[in-house]
């Protein structure tokens, strides 16, 4: 339940005990349900992205869950859409709706509006400052995780202009403008690599890449327009860390609804593969092998159940995954109306049953 870097594939002695991460980074909205009151108070006077640009506010919002729950890791408060913003796109967070791009990418010529991806890391210095500040205030209590959205997921927002139930406009690009699609995905990859390396330089001790919209692609489109860039990010980040004289860190890939590509994701260069709740643990383990660390995958809505039922479901989940090469987590983010006491019941159950597993 507390895998070391060596168990995750990194031959180092530092232990990263994030065996019960009770929340995940938001993909495009804050899902820290148990912290909703504190969150609202912290950012009541500013809009969402103003909060993201404040290192002090991001640090505070990252630390809040640790004050309430005995979590084993912290994940920096930020948003995946700071990358399109750094590329020059206007993004706002509309209450009750989510992210909105007033001028999405509609034609191939719109790619000319994007800034040089080499400038993105310098535009996102506020994220690095937040990571450094948070790492200092954590004082070694738990490891700090950085994150970013994967190229395909970022592309969907930039083309759709916001969230979508079908991603029809983004997929239209893949079919009608395959070369332009690859060009955009390359731009995003070129932006993400120095951004992720910069997060480690600032103090992040692990990195997670969110391919939140993998499920909108079938195997063929995923293998052509998502997987190559997922692989490229991992490969180039590892090289970038080495060139910068930085120690390697564990990297996590989470492709929501990407169960059709588990084998490919397990071989994509990441130490950990995150699973959503639609994947059976035993089948996932059979497909990826015994040496790949898996993370997940309780249905977040299971936290609406009673505390007793939550404990039973956690026990079953841990038994199904087994005690080796596994990080307990939800299969996605929390929702704003979830009872904090039930979140605590989940975290406590993970700790309780993981101890019992290790004793047997």
Buried (B, 14 or more C-beta within 10 A) or exposed (E): BBBBBEBBBBEBEEEBBBBBBBBBBBBBBBBBBBBBEBBEEBBEEEEBBEBBBBBEBBBBBBBBBBEBBEBBBBBBBBBBBBBBBBBEBEBBBEEEEBBBBEEBBEEBEBBEEBBEBEBBBEBBBBBBBBBBBBBEBBEEEBBBBBBBBBBBBBBBBBBBBBBBEEBEBBBEBBEEBEEBBBEBBBBBBBBBBBBBBBBBBBBBBBBBBBBBBBBBBEEEBBBBBBBBBBBBBBEBBBEBBEEEEEEBBBBBBBBBBBBBBBEBBBBBBBBBBBBBBEBEBEEBBEBBEEEBBBBBBBBBEBBBBEBEBBBBBBBEBBBBBBBBBBBBBBBBBBBBEBEBEBBBBBBBBBBBBBEEBEEE
